[in-house]
Amino acid sequence: MDEDSYTRLLSAPWNCVKANDDNVYYLKYHTDNTGYRLLVTDLRRVWYDAANARALKKQASSHRLVIDDDEQLQQLLKHLETFLHDVKGKCQVEQMKEGQELRIRGSESQGFATLAWTFMCKALLAEAPTMCNMTFHLESLMKHVF
């Protein structure tokens, strides 16, 4: 996670989500005109995902969405923010690759169309847990809590 993302996420509130597998996750996010940043933890591990306009357009095409201009990008970002704001009602959370990835899938129907999106969060430290890594995770979380 870069310094800009870290700073923007500091003031974002934590949201608590109980997943289908009864695991509890805490997430915070920040969206702006150019993309989103997402930080998720189960208080043992920390995952992160971010996308700028270029990455959003690329991922949108894999969901059969065409983003031609900034207005369409803003509409997509508003829908993604809605998913993240109401994760309990609109998203499914699933750990993959032995906890190295966290997939958050959201979908929302409007009329006859359904918007589906997948946030693919990567573990901040992918290597095996060590005391140093655990300290890093704890320090990172504590800075976001206080």
C-alpha positions as CSV (number, residue, x, y, z in Angstrom):
1,M,0.0,0.0,0.0
2,D,1.4,3.4,-1.0
3,E,1.6,6.4,1.3
4,D,-1.3,8.2,-0.5
5,S,-3.6,5.2,0.0
6,Y,-2.5,4.8,3.6
7,T,-3.3,8.5,4.3
8,R,-6.7,8.5,2.6
9,L,-7.8,5.4,4.4
10,L,-6.7,6.7,7.9
11,S,-9.9,8.8,8.3
12,A,-12.3,6.2,6.8
13,P,-14.5,4.4,9.3
14,W,-14.4,0.7,9.9
15,N,-17.4,-1.5,8.9
16,C,-17.9,-4.9,10.4
17,V,-19.1,-7.7,8.2
18,K,-20.0,-11.3,9.1
19,A,-19.3,-13.5,6.1
20,N,-21.1,-16.6,5.0
21,D,-18.5,-18.8,6.7
22,D,-19.1,-17.0,10.0
23,N,-15.8,-15.2,9.9
24,V,-15.9,-11.6,10.9
25,Y,-14.1,-9.0,8.8
26,Y,-13.5,-5.3,9.2
27,L,-13.2,-3.1,6.2
28,K,-12.6,0.5,5.3
29,Y,-12.6,2.1,1.9
30,H,-12.0,5.4,0.1
31,T,-13.3,6.3,-3.3
32,D,-12.6,9.5,-5.3
33,N,-13.0,10.6,-8.9
34,T,-10.2,8.3,-10.1
35,G,-10.7,5.0,-8.2
36,Y,-11.0,3.2,-4.9
37,R,-8.8,1.8,-2.1
38,L,-10.0,-1.0,0.2
39,L,-8.4,-2.3,3.4
40,V,-9.8,-5.5,5.0
41,T,-8.8,-7.4,8.1
42,D,-10.0,-10.3,10.2
43,L,-7.6,-9.1,13.0
44,R,-5.1,-11.8,12.1
45,R,-4.4,-10.9,8.5
46,V,-4.7,-7.7,6.4
47,W,-5.7,-7.5,2.7
48,Y,-5.7,-4.6,0.3
49,D,-7.2,-3.7,-3.1
50,A,-7.0,-0.6,-5.1
51,A,-7.9,0.4,-8.7
52,N,-7.4,3.6,-10.7
53,A,-9.4,4.6,-13.7
54,R,-7.4,2.4,-16.1
55,A,-7.7,-0.7,-13.9
56,L,-11.4,0.0,-13.4
57,K,-12.0,0.2,-17.2
58,K,-10.1,-3.0,-17.7
59,Q,-12.0,-4.9,-15.1
60,A,-15.3,-3.4,-16.3
61,S,-14.7,-4.9,-19.7
62,S,-14.3,-8.4,-18.1
63,H,-17.8,-7.8,-16.6
64,R,-19.1,-6.8,-20.0
65,L,-19.3,-3.2,-19.1
66,V,-18.1,-0.4,-21.4
67,I,-16.7,2.7,-19.7
68,D,-16.4,5.4,-22.4
69,D,-16.1,8.6,-20.4
70,D,-15.6,10.0,-16.9
71,E,-19.3,10.2,-16.2
72,Q,-19.7,6.5,-16.7
73,L,-16.6,5.9,-14.5
74,Q,-18.2,8.1,-11.8
75,Q,-21.4,6.1,-12.0
76,L,-19.5,2.8,-11.6
77,L,-17.6,4.2,-8.6
78,K,-20.9,5.2,-7.0
79,H,-22.2,1.6,-7.4
80,L,-18.9,0.2,-6.0
81,E,-19.1,2.5,-3.1
82,T,-22.7,1.3,-2.5
83,F,-21.4,-2.3,-2.4
84,L,-18.8,-1.5,0.1
85,H,-21.1,0.6,2.2
86,D,-23.7,-2.2,2.5
87,V,-21.4,-5.2,2.3
88,K,-23.7,-7.3,4.5
89,G,-26.6,-7.0,2.1
90,K,-24.9,-6.9,-1.3
91,C,-21.6,-8.8,-1.0
92,Q,-20.2,-12.2,-0.4
93,V,-16.7,-12.5,1.2
94,E,-14.5,-15.5,0.6
95,Q,-10.9,-16.3,1.4
96,M,-8.9,-17.9,-1.4
97,K,-5.4,-19.4,-1.8
98,E,-5.0,-20.2,1.9
99,G,-5.8,-16.7,3.0
100,Q,-3.5,-14.9,0.5
101,E,-6.5,-13.5,-1.3
102,L,-9.8,-12.2,-0.2
103,R,-12.6,-12.0,-2.7
104,I,-15.5,-9.7,-2.1
105,R,-18.3,-10.2,-4.7
106,G,-21.1,-7.7,-5.0
107,S,-24.1,-7.6,-7.1
108,E,-27.1,-5.3,-7.5
109,S,-30.2,-5.5,-9.7
110,Q,-31.7,-2.4,-11.2
111,G,-34.7,-3.1,-13.4
112,F,-33.7,-5.9,-15.8
113,A,-30.0,-5.3,-15.5
114,T,-27.6,-6.6,-12.8
115,L,-24.3,-5.1,-11.9
116,A,-21.8,-7.6,-10.6
117,W,-18.3,-6.7,-9.4
118,T,-15.4,-8.6,-7.7
119,F,-12.9,-6.9,-5.4
120,M,-9.7,-9.1,-5.3
121,C,-7.8,-8.1,-2.2
122,K,-4.3,-9.4,-1.8
123,A,-2.6,-10.1,1.5
124,L,-0.3,-7.2,2.5
125,L,2.4,-9.6,3.5
126,A,2.1,-12.8,1.5
127,E,5.0,-14.7,3.2
128,A,4.5,-17.0,6.1
129,P,3.6,-15.3,9.4
130,T,6.5,-14.3,11.6
131,M,6.7,-12.2,14.7
132,C,8.0,-9.3,12.5
133,N,5.0,-9.6,10.2
134,M,2.6,-9.9,13.0
135,T,4.1,-6.7,14.5
136,F,3.7,-5.0,11.2
137,H,0.0,-6.0,10.9
138,L,-0.7,-5.0,14.5
139,E,1.0,-1.6,14.0
140,S,-0.8,-0.9,10.7
141,L,-4.1,-1.8,12.3
142,M,-3.5,0.2,15.4
143,K,-2.7,3.4,13.4
144,H,-6.0,2.9,11.6
145,V,-7.9,2.4,14.8
146,F,-6.6,5.3,16.9
